[in-house]
Amino acid sequence: MSWIDEVHFNDEGLVPVIVQDAETRRVLMFAWANKEALEETAATGRGVYFSRSRGQVWCKGKSSGNEQRVLGMQLDTDGKAVLYLVDQQGGVACHTGHTSCFWRELGSGGWREFEPVIRAPEDMYR
């Protein structure tokens, strides 16, 4: 049995991927991957995902320069979620320019931004 056979993809052929900074252990983002994306990640060591909105595989940082070097991949107990441990190039994982896609927290008045923008989106996407 191949390692990919132990991943349980959903009915759409996708598996959730949680991306975590290998050094700080901060969760950087959540995305989806199909079989092709996981195999490409394992083969190249770059963070590769499946975009449901575009219907295609994409490599993180290809257009922004904020690539992810994948240092490890982990599978949860049931094989229903994958964890990428990454070295986030450029210090920005979110397309909004934040370090992490989790840059808002719930307070008494609702969601508030608790982290500054590190790099303006217009500087990343030309």
C-alpha positions, -999 to +999 in steps of 0.1 A: +000+000+000+013+035-009+013+063+016-013+082-005-037+052-002-039+059+036-054+094+029-092+094+030-103+120+005-139+133+007-166+129-020-150+157-040-116+140-039-102+165-014-086+164+021-083+193+045-047+206+050-037+226+080-004+245+076+017+252+106+050+270+110+076+243+117+095+266+141+069+286+160+041+260+156+017+288+148-012+278+125-007+297+093-036+286+071-062+261+061-066+248+026-076+218+005-055+192-014-063+166-039-042+135-046-021+155-072-014+183-048-003+160-020+020+140-044+035+172-058+041+185-023+058+153-013+079+152-045+090+189-045+089+200-009+068+230-018+033+237-004+008+227-031-030+228-028-062+225-047-083+257-052-120+249-051-129+283-065-105+280-095-109+242-098-071+237-101-039+228-083-018+258-071+016+262-056+016+286-026+037+317-034+040+312-071+025+347-078+033+364-044+068+351-038+057+338-003+065+302-010+063+274+016+091+250+020+074+219+035+096+203+061+072+176+071+038+161+064+016+144+090-016+125+087-043+124+115-055+092+131-084+087+107-065+098+076-090+126+071-067+156+076-031+164+067-007+188+084+021+205+066+050+218+087+065+246+068+092+272+066+071+302+054+092+323+030+088+360+033+070+357+066+035+361+050+011+332+045-021+351+040-031+368+007-041+398+028-004+403+038-007+389+073+017+364+088-012+339+092-047+336+077-059+336+114-054+373+121-088+381+137-101+372+171-134+374+187-139+401+213-169+417+230-176+439+200-172+411+174-142+401+153-111+424+155-078+424+138-050+416+163-021+414+139-007+440+115-003+436+077+033+426+071+033+431+033+006+450+013-013+427-011-007+452-040+031+447-034+027+409-037+003+406-066+010+427-096 
